[in-house]
Amino acid sequence: MPRYLSLHTLACMTRQAAEALVKSLATDSEAVTLRRTTWNFVEGRMLAELEAPDRETAERWLERKGMRPQWLMRIEYESTGAELKAV
């Protein structure tokens, strides 16, 4: 299934609120699966990696969750070390 990265700006979110958000996103049973998130509370940013059948489904899911990304990018290639691989 295609994977996507989204960048989100957070407004004064606590760690407890972030944990609740992650739990909510991870337990959703729709066609979108949350793979992982990365956080920086000092800068107020979160990256989310999702699996979704298409971009529109990912956008609708994020919107329904109240998460409006600064950007959403489909992952086409990734590297492990010096090797670039198609996803």
VENHU-V630482 format. One line per field, one symbol per residue. ss: DSSP state (H for helix, E for strand, - for the rest). phi: phi as a letter, one per 20 degrees, with the letter a starting at -180 (. if undefined). psi: psi as a letter, one per 40 degrees, with the letter a starting at -180 (. if undefined). Layout:
ss: ???
phi: ???
psi: ???
//
This chain:
ss: --EEEEEEE-----HHHHHHHHHHHH------EEEEEEEE----EEEEEEE---HHHHHHHHHH------EEEE--EEEE--EEEE-
phi: .gdcdcdceddleeffffffffffffefdffdcfeaccccffemccdcdcdbfaffffffffffemddffbccfedcbccmedecfe
psi: iiiihihihihfhiddddddddddddeifaehhhdiiiihddefihhhhihididdddddddddefhhidihhhhdiiihbehhii.
//
